[in-house]
Amino acid sequence: MQMKNFMIDENLKELTKHHTVVMPIACYQTTINQNIHGYIPLHWHDEIQFVLIVKGEAIFQVNEEWIVVREGDGLFINSGRLHMAQDKDHLGCVYICLNLSPYFVLSQELYTTYVKPYIQATNLPYLYVDANEIWGKNILDAILAIYQCIEKKSPYYEMDITMQLTFIWKNLIDNGFKLEYVQTEIVKSQRMKQMLSWIHEHYAEKILLGDIARAGQLSRSECCRYFKRFLKCTPLNYVIDYRIQKSLSLLQQGECNITEVAYQVGFNSTSYFIKEFRNSMNMTPLAYKKNKMQNEEASSIN
């Protein structure tokens, strides 16, 4: 199932329910550039995530780190970590995504000993899964096996999936990764989420740097350092980018004109909106709107 758009709340938490009919798990194939934004926007969720790149290369951001994941390799993204993904060379990168509740990895009796310490570790926001390592190849093969189980739904496939999940987790914790628990790292992540949450609640209003800094209980200079470290941009540039993201779905609604969209997402000038939209999307809002409408008409005919 290709996910072209997913909903996130004002805290950047993804609202998609990752589960099959009977299990708190989802495993699907996705093409990054087919998302409504052209990439997978920044978000987080309680589920842990495993990724297997089946075509091309992807650039993932997890918290403040950026990782290039090669074709055939994968990535483990821990619970609650901010992350996003983009197609490295815009050549149609495709990956299999496995999301599951941490509580479903192992039985309740084993969760506290073998899962919880890894979920809470501050030095494990992600782990690169290298197909050249035995433990990495085991994990990647198991992800593919789970994907095939869900697609085929053979008899007792649910039990096959639970066995594969146990195998995945055993290989992940068996590679000798040493866990750390640093309170300052927890605080940094919480403050970053607070600032992003505030922006997402107030993006349609006038926003000043001081407003964002107060949301994270930081000085303005420290706020800028946070954004540079996590997102490689200034706070106000992030606001502009987020406003443009929010404009995309509005532009696909036939009843909204460009000026209305500009003001709805917080721009106080249509010309400024057009300028920033072109810088971000390499086309004007009107061209984007017409292109989407033509694509919808073509798909409805087919």
N, C-alpha and C positions, 0 to 999 in steps of 0.2 A: 504494500500500500504506500504510494508516494504521498508524503505530507507536504503540500505546497504552502500551507499557512497554518501556524498554530498560535493559539491565544496565550498571552501572558498577562498576569495581573500587574497592578501598579508597583509590586515589589520585584518584578522581573521573573516571578515564579511561573513556570509553564503550567497551564491549566489542562493540557491534554491528559486524559486518563490512560496510562500505559498498562493495558491488560487485555487478555483474551477473555473469552466467556467465563472461564473457570479459574484463571491464574492471573496474579498481578505482574504480568509480563507483556511486553510488546516487542516484536522483532520484524522489521520491515526494511525494504530497500528504498533509498532516496537518492535523487539527483540534486545536488546542491543548487545549481542555477535555475531549477524549476520552482524553487520557493518564490513566493510573491515578491520578496525583497531582492532576489538574485543571490542570496546567501542565507545562512541560518543565523538570525540575530541573537544578540547576547541574551541569555536567560539562565535559569537554574531550576532544578527540581529535586525532590527528595530521593527519587530513584537513582541507582547507580547506572552507568551507561558503558557499554562496550561498543566499539566501532571497528568494522573490518572494511578497508578500502578495496573495492573490487575493480575500479577503473580510475586511472588518473592519480592525482595527488591532491591532498587537502591541507589547508592551513587552519589549525584549530587554535583558539585562544582559550586557556583555562586559567581563571583568575588573572594574574598579570603576565603569564608566560604564553609565548607563541610557539607552536610546534608544527613542523611539516611532517605529515604522515604519508609515507610512500604507498604505492599500489602493492597490495599483498600483505601489508602490515596493518596494525590496528592501534587502538587507544582505549585505555580504561579511564573513565572520568568519574570521580568520586561523588558521593551524595552531597548536594547543597552547594556545589562549586559553580561559580559563574563561568559560562562557556559560550562560544560561538564557533561557526565554521564557514569557510569560504573556499571556492574552487581555486587552486593555486594558479593554474594556467588557463582557466576559463575554457576547458576542453571537454566539459561534461563529466566532472568527477562524480562517481557513484559509490555509495557505501551502504553496507548493511548495518543497521543500528539496533542494538539490543538494550532495552530499558527494563529494569525490574526493581521491585521493592527490595531493599536490603534484608527485610524480614523473611523474604522468600528464598534467599540464597541457600540457607541451611535450616535445619529444624530449630524450633524454639529453644531446645535444650543446648544446642551448639552455638546459637547466635552470640551470646555474651562473650564466649571464649574466642571464637574464630572469625566473627564478622565485625562486631561493634568496635574493637580496637582499631581496625583498619578504616572504618567509616569516620572515626573521630580524630585520626592522626592528622596533624597540621602539615606534615611534610609529604602528604600523599594526595595532592589535588588531582593528579593524573599519573598514569604509568604508560610509557610507550611499550607496545606489544610488538616485538620484533619476530618476524617469521623465521629468522635464522637461529633463534634461540629455541631450544627444545620446549621449554615451558610456554614460550610465545606461540609457537606453531600449534601446540596442544589447545591453547585457548582459542586461536583463530579457527581451527578445524571444528571445535565445539560450537562456536558462534554460527558457522555455516550449517552445521548439523541441526541446530535449533531452528534456524530459518527454514530449512527444508521440512522439518517436522511440522511447523505451523502451516506451511504451504500445503503439504500433502494430507495432514491430519489422518495419518495411518492409525490403526487400532492401538490404543494405549500410548499414543504419542505424548500425552501429558507426563507419564512416568519417564519416558525417554528424555524429555526436556529436564525434569528434575535431576536425573542422573548426569546429564551434560552440565548443568549448573554447578553441581557438586564438584565435577571434574575441573571446570573453569576456575572455581574459587580455590581449590587445592593447589592448582598450578600457580595461581597468582600469589598466594601466601607462602608457597614453597620455594620461591626464588630468593629468599633471604633478605627482603627489604626491611630495613630497620626503622621502626616507627618512632616519631617524636611528637610531643604535645607542648606547643608553645602558645601561651595565652595571648601574647601580643599579636600573633598571626590571626587568631580568632577575632580579636577586636578590629583589626584592619579590614577583614572580610565583612564584618557586620557594618562598619562605618561606610564602606563602599556601597553596600546594598541599600543602606539608609539614604545616601545621597541620590542614587539612581532611582530609588522609589519615590523620593520627593519630586524629582524631575518628571517622572512619568505621571504623577498626580497633577502637576501644575504646568505642563508643557504648553498649554494653550494660553497661559497668562504671561505677563511680563516677568522675566526671570533675571535676577542679578547674581553675580558671583557670590556675594555675601549670603544670599538666600541658600544656595547650595551648600556652602561651607557650614552654615548653622545646622543644616539637616544632618551633617556628619559630625557635628560638635568639633569642628576644626577651624583653624585660622584660614584665611583666603589663600595664603601661600602654600599651606600644607594641603589644602583641598586641591590645588593645582598639581602638586606633586603626586597625590593619589591618582588623579586622572591620567597623568603622564605615565605613571608606573603601571596602572591596570589597563588603560585603554589607548595609550600613545596619542592622546589628544588633549586639548584644553576642555574644561567643563562646559564653556559656552559653545565650543564646536560640537561637543556631544549633544547639547540641546538642539542645535540646528539639524544635526544628522537624525536625531530622534523625531523631530517634527516632520522631516521629509519622509521618514519611514511611515509615520502615521498618515501622511497625505496619500500614500499609494492606494490604499483601499478606498479612500474617498474619491480619488480620481477615476476609479473604475465604476463609480455610480453615475449613471447618465444624467441625473438631475442636478449634480453639483458642477458649477463653473469654476474656473481657475481662481478668481478672486475670493469666492466663498470658501474654497478649500484653504487658501492661504491664511485667511483670518481664523478659520476653525482650528488650525493647528498652531496658531501663535505668532505668525508673521504679521507685522503691522504695515507691510507694503507688498503689493502684488509683484512689483518689479524685483524687489529683493528676494522674494520667494522663487521667482523664475530663475534669477541668477544663481542662487544656491542649489536649486534643483538641478540645473544644467551641470554645475560643477560636480554634483554627486552622481547623477544618473547618465551624464553624457547626452542628454536630450532635454527638451523643454517639457514642462508639465502637459501642455497641449498635445505634443507629439506622443508622449507616454499614454495619454488618455485615448487618443485615436488608435494607437497601436493595439492597446488592450481590447478596445471595442471591435476592431477588425478581426483579432484573433478569436474573440468570442463568437462573432458571426460565422467565421470559417469553421469553427468546431461544431457549431449548431447545425450547419449544413451537412457536415460529414456525419 
